[in-house]
Amino acid sequence: MVAPDKRQRTPDPTPVRKRGGRSISSVPAVTASFAFVLLTLLVLGACKRSSKHAANRPARGEPRSGAAAYADRREAAIRLKDAIERAGGSEVWVKGAPGEAFPPPRADIPIEVLAPPRTFQPVLSALKTDSSAQGLEARAESTHGPDGSPAVEVRVFKGSAPVGAWRFREVRQLLRAAIVIDDLGQNLEAARQLLELPYPLTFSVLPRLPHSRETAEEAHGAGREVMLHLPMEPETGSRAVAGDGAIKVGMPNDQVIRIVDADVAAVPYARGANNHMGSRATADRALMTAVMKALAERRMYFVDSRTSVNTVAFDVARSAGVPTFYRSVFLDDTKTPGYTLGQLRQLCRAVRQQGAALAIGHPYPTTLAALRQFLPEFERADIQLVPASELVRSLEVARLSPPRPHGGQ
């Protein structure tokens, strides 16, 4: 007997059955062919969708459109603004009315930048340098402002598409104003109405009132600056009452420090202080020396409300190295909108004369109505409205002093 060859296939003893004229063994081949066709169709569909998206996607370096384009412009404008403000510090103002879109909705509406001569070229160079760093092209054209002062118009492009416009104006000096609202802490609703105004008003809060802490916390949370409205002794015989936590003539220094500590603790986030009443207290040099020492230890500034022409508070604060300024205008000695509007115009005149000025008002409905109407005028008049802390530390204020009594030094 011959052994079978192991390489030979042994026939399958089971016969292949037929179905519909085809053998059952051909079914897997048909299934595979169908799967291949289906996979091919899916791949072709995906390629078409990818091609469609690619056709709608801007080429590398080209700007997008609609909301995406504005988002790109906004990101670029914020970076340019940051570069300008780093270069100019406190000596540049990138204008933009509170509540308005930044940058403007159209790329051809210029963003205005004001700078004095010493920072004009540095801030202009900063915009050009940062534009290049962002892959943008800044095209500058020299011109003149309304008063004949030097100005430069800058158009910023990405490729051939405009992405922003800037107008640099050289000014003799930046004009700044601060508005302090006193006597807060008693009426929370009045404070909340003031917070609805999108302007950097400074909130001066009396200590130890029902809503002192809450007012300070809400003002700080809304991005407004908080001051301590420090009670001080009025003139002898006055019917006015300074209230709890008042600084009085004849107090020993350690008592003054304890009262200031307690009052500051009652008004969280206070960055500075101004006197509430205090006609007698602010005329006492020894008492003011103790107060300024306490504020200096806390690195707080002081605004002299000037409730008396005999005040020495400003002079003592400046001698003690405490950042300081003084009130130029009271907004609401008469409680009518017309009177307060007139005082706001007086504030603008004082700013133009001095370069800086500070007004004090109160949370009266008439004052609130006048502020709502007038506050946009500061921007139009090229007057920057700032918190009190920024004003007291500005270069303009460093050379200013309040009016002196006749024969005073």
C-alpha positions in Angstrom: 0.0 0.0 0.0 1.3 3.4 -1.0 1.1 6.1 1.7 -1.0 9.2 0.6 0.9 12.4 -0.2 0.4 14.8 2.8 0.4 17.8 0.5 -2.7 16.5 -1.4 -6.0 17.9 -0.2 -8.4 15.2 1.1 -11.8 15.6 -0.7 -14.6 16.8 1.5 -17.0 13.9 1.8 -20.0 16.3 2.2 -21.4 17.4 -1.1 -21.9 21.2 -1.7 -25.6 22.0 -1.8 -27.1 24.4 -4.3 -29.5 27.2 -3.7 -31.0 29.2 -6.5 -28.4 27.9 -9.0 -25.5 29.2 -6.8 -23.4 27.4 -4.4 -23.7 28.4 -0.7 -19.9 28.8 -0.6 -20.2 32.0 -2.9 -22.3 34.0 -0.3 -19.2 35.2 1.7 -17.7 36.7 -1.5 -20.9 38.6 -2.3 -21.1 40.0 1.3 -17.5 41.1 1.1 -18.1 42.9 -2.2 -21.2 44.7 -0.7 -19.2 45.8 2.3 -16.4 47.2 0.1 -18.9 49.2 -2.0 -20.6 50.6 1.2 -17.2 51.6 2.7 -16.2 53.3 -0.6 -19.5 55.4 -0.6 -18.9 56.4 3.1 -15.3 57.5 2.3 -16.4 59.5 -0.7 -19.2 61.3 1.4 -16.7 62.2 4.1 -14.3 63.6 1.5 -17.1 65.8 0.0 -18.0 67.1 3.5 -14.4 67.9 4.3 -14.0 69.6 0.9 -17.1 71.7 1.6 -15.8 72.8 5.1 -12.4 73.5 3.6 -13.9 75.7 1.0 -15.8 77.7 3.7 -12.7 78.0 5.9 -10.6 81.1 5.4 -7.1 80.5 4.1 -4.2 80.8 6.5 -3.6 84.4 7.3 -6.9 85.6 5.9 -9.5 87.3 8.3 -12.8 85.6 9.1 -16.2 87.1 8.8 -19.2 88.0 11.1 -19.0 87.4 14.8 -15.7 85.4 14.4 -14.1 88.4 12.7 -15.2 90.8 15.5 -13.8 88.4 18.1 -10.5 88.4 16.2 -10.5 92.2 16.0 -11.4 92.5 19.7 -8.5 90.2 20.7 -6.1 92.2 18.6 -7.4 95.6 19.9 -7.1 94.5 23.5 -3.5 93.4 23.0 -2.7 96.7 21.3 -4.4 98.7 24.1 -2.4 96.8 26.7 0.8 97.6 24.8 -0.1 101.3 24.6 -0.9 101.5 28.3 2.3 99.7 29.3 4.3 102.2 27.2 2.5 105.3 28.5 1.6 104.3 32.1 -0.4 107.0 33.8 0.5 109.4 31.0 -1.8 108.0 28.3 -5.5 107.7 27.9 -7.1 105.1 25.5 -10.6 106.6 25.3 -13.8 104.6 25.3 -17.1 105.6 26.8 -18.3 103.2 29.6 -20.8 100.7 28.3 -19.8 101.1 24.7 -18.3 98.2 22.7 -14.5 97.9 22.5 -13.4 98.0 19.8 -16.0 99.8 17.8 -18.3 97.6 15.8 -16.7 98.7 12.5 -13.0 98.5 11.7 -13.0 102.0 10.2 -14.2 103.8 13.4 -11.0 105.0 15.2 -10.1 104.4 18.8 -8.8 107.7 20.2 -5.6 107.8 22.2 -4.5 111.0 24.1 -0.9 111.5 25.3 1.2 114.4 26.3 4.4 115.2 24.3 6.7 113.1 26.6 4.8 109.8 25.9 3.3 110.5 22.5 6.0 108.8 20.4 6.6 105.9 22.9 2.9 104.9 22.8 2.7 105.2 19.0 5.8 103.0 18.7 4.2 100.5 21.0 1.2 100.1 18.7 3.4 99.6 15.7 5.7 97.1 17.5 2.8 95.0 18.9 1.0 95.1 15.5 4.0 93.5 13.9 4.2 90.9 16.7 0.6 89.9 15.9 1.3 89.6 12.2 -0.6 92.8 11.5 0.5 95.8 9.4 0.1 99.3 10.9 -0.1 102.1 8.3 0.4 105.6 9.9 -0.4 109.0 8.5 0.5 112.3 10.2 -2.2 114.9 10.5 -3.5 117.5 13.0 -6.1 117.6 15.7 -8.9 120.1 15.9 -6.7 122.6 17.8 -3.8 122.2 15.4 -1.8 119.9 17.7 0.0 116.9 16.2 -2.0 113.8 15.5 -1.4 110.4 13.7 -4.0 108.2 12.1 -3.1 104.5 12.1 -4.9 101.9 10.1 -4.2 98.3 11.0 -4.6 95.5 8.5 -4.4 91.7 8.3 -3.4 91.0 4.8 -5.6 93.3 2.7 -8.5 93.5 5.2 -8.8 96.3 7.8 -9.0 95.1 11.4 -8.9 98.4 13.3 -8.2 102.1 13.3 -6.5 104.3 15.9 -6.2 108.1 16.2 -3.3 109.4 18.4 -3.6 113.0 19.5 -0.9 114.9 21.3 -2.3 117.0 24.2 -0.5 119.5 26.4 -1.6 117.5 29.4 -4.2 114.9 30.3 -7.3 116.4 32.0 -8.7 114.3 34.8 -11.6 114.6 37.3 -12.8 112.5 40.2 -16.3 112.5 41.7 -16.7 111.3 45.3 -20.2 110.4 46.7 -20.3 111.0 50.4 -22.5 109.8 53.3 -23.1 106.2 52.0 -24.0 103.4 54.3 -27.4 104.4 55.5 -29.5 103.7 52.4 -28.5 100.6 50.4 -30.9 101.3 47.5 -29.4 104.7 46.9 -25.9 103.1 46.6 -27.3 100.5 44.2 -28.7 103.2 42.0 -25.3 104.8 41.8 -23.8 101.5 40.9 -26.0 101.3 37.9 -24.1 104.3 36.4 -21.2 102.7 34.4 -18.6 105.3 35.5 -15.8 105.2 38.1 -17.4 107.2 40.9 -15.7 106.8 44.2 -18.0 105.6 47.1 -17.2 107.3 50.4 -18.9 105.2 53.2 -19.6 106.3 56.7 -18.6 103.7 59.3 -20.9 102.0 61.8 -24.2 102.5 59.9 -26.7 99.8 59.1 -25.4 99.2 55.6 -21.8 100.4 55.8 -20.2 97.0 55.2 -22.7 95.8 52.6 -22.4 99.1 50.7 -18.6 98.8 50.6 -18.7 95.2 49.6 -21.2 95.7 46.8 -19.3 98.8 45.5 -16.0 96.9 45.5 -17.6 93.9 43.8 -18.9 96.2 41.0 -15.4 97.5 40.4 -15.9 100.9 42.2 -13.4 102.4 44.5 -14.3 102.6 48.2 -13.2 105.3 50.7 -13.8 105.7 54.4 -15.9 108.8 55.1 -14.1 109.5 58.4 -16.2 111.4 60.9 -14.6 114.4 62.5 -15.6 117.0 65.0 -17.5 120.0 63.6 -17.3 123.6 64.8 -18.3 124.2 68.4 -21.9 125.2 68.6 -22.8 123.6 65.3 -26.1 121.6 65.2 -24.4 119.0 63.0 -23.4 115.7 64.7 -20.4 113.8 63.4 -21.8 110.5 64.6 -20.1 107.4 66.0 -16.4 106.9 65.4 -15.6 110.6 65.2 -12.1 112.1 65.6 -12.2 115.0 68.1 -9.8 117.7 69.1 -7.9 116.9 72.3 -7.8 113.2 71.8 -4.5 111.5 72.6 -2.7 109.9 69.6 -3.3 106.3 70.7 -7.1 107.0 70.9 -7.0 108.5 67.4 -5.2 105.4 66.1 -7.8 103.1 67.7 -10.7 105.0 66.2 -9.2 105.0 62.8 -8.5 101.3 63.1 -12.1 100.6 64.1 -13.5 102.9 61.4 -11.4 101.3 58.7 -12.5 97.8 59.8 -16.1 98.9 59.5 -15.6 99.9 55.8 -13.9 97.0 54.0 -11.8 97.7 50.9 -11.4 101.4 51.8 -8.3 102.7 49.9 -8.4 106.2 51.3 -10.4 108.5 53.5 -12.0 112.0 53.5 -13.4 113.9 56.4 -17.1 113.9 57.3 -17.8 117.3 58.7 -14.7 118.2 60.7 -14.5 122.0 60.5 -13.0 122.1 63.9 -10.9 118.9 63.7 -9.3 119.7 60.3 -8.1 123.1 61.6 -6.1 121.4 64.4 -2.6 120.6 63.2 -1.7 118.2 66.1 -4.9 116.2 65.5 -4.4 116.0 61.8 -0.8 114.9 62.3 -2.1 111.9 64.3 -4.7 111.1 61.7 -2.2 111.2 58.8 0.2 109.0 60.7 -2.5 106.4 61.1 -3.4 106.6 57.4 0.2 106.5 56.3 0.7 103.2 58.2 -2.1 101.7 56.2 -0.9 103.3 52.9 -4.2 105.1 52.5 -4.7 108.4 50.7 -6.6 111.4 52.1 -9.0 113.9 50.4 -9.6 117.1 52.3 -13.3 117.8 51.9 -12.5 121.5 52.9 -15.5 122.0 55.1 -13.6 125.0 56.5 -11.3 127.6 54.9 -9.1 127.1 58.0 -8.3 123.4 57.3 -4.7 122.3 57.5 -5.5 118.7 56.6 -4.1 118.9 53.1 -0.8 120.5 54.1 -0.3 118.0 57.0 -1.1 115.0 54.7 1.4 116.2 52.1 4.1 116.8 54.7 3.5 113.3 56.1 3.9 111.7 52.6 0.2 110.7 52.4 -1.1 111.0 48.8 -3.6 113.8 49.0 -5.9 116.2 47.1 -8.7 118.5 48.0 -12.3 119.2 47.0 -12.8 121.9 44.4 -16.6 121.7 44.0 -19.6 120.6 46.1 -22.2 119.3 43.7 -25.4 119.6 45.7 -25.5 122.3 48.4 -28.9 123.0 46.7 -30.9 119.9 46.0 -32.1 120.5 42.5 -30.9 118.8 39.2 -30.3 122.2 37.7 -28.0 123.3 40.4 -26.0 120.1 40.3 -25.7 120.3 36.5 -24.3 123.8 36.9 -21.8 122.5 39.5 -20.7 119.7 37.2 -20.0 122.3 34.5 -18.0 124.2 37.1 -16.0 121.0 37.8 -15.2 120.9 34.1 -14.0 124.5 34.1 -11.8 123.8 37.2 -10.3 120.8 35.4 -9.4 122.9 32.3 -7.9 125.6 34.5 -5.8 123.3 36.7 -5.5 120.0 34.8 -7.3 118.1 37.6 -10.2 118.7 40.0 -12.3 116.7 42.4 -16.0 117.1 43.3 -18.0 115.8 46.2 -21.7 115.0 46.1 -24.3 113.0 48.0 -26.7 110.2 47.2 -29.7 112.5 46.7 -32.2 111.7 43.9 -31.5 115.1 42.4 -27.8 114.4 42.3 -28.4 111.0 40.7 -30.6 112.5 38.0 -28.0 115.2 37.2 -25.2 112.6 37.0 -27.1 110.4 34.7 -27.5 113.3 32.3 -24.1 114.9 32.5 -21.5 112.1 33.0 -21.2 111.3 29.2 -20.1 114.9 28.7 -16.7 114.3 30.4 -15.6 111.9 27.6 -16.8 114.3 24.9 -14.8 117.1 26.6 -11.6 115.0 26.7 -11.8 114.9 30.5 -10.9 111.5 31.9 -13.1 110.5 34.9 -11.0 108.4 37.3 -11.2 107.0 40.9 -9.9 109.3 43.6 -6.8 107.1 44.2 -5.7 107.6 40.6 -6.2 111.4 40.8 -4.3 111.9 44.1 -1.2 110.1 42.7 -1.2 111.9 39.3 1.5 114.2 38.2 -1.0 117.1 37.7 -2.0 117.0 41.4 1.5 117.0 42.7 1.9 120.6 41.8 -1.5 121.8 42.9 -2.5 123.4 46.2 -5.9 124.5 47.5 -6.9 128.2 47.7 -5.6 129.9 50.8 -7.4 132.2 53.2 -6.6 135.8 52.8 -3.1 136.3 54.2 -2.5 132.6 54.5 0.7 130.8 53.5 
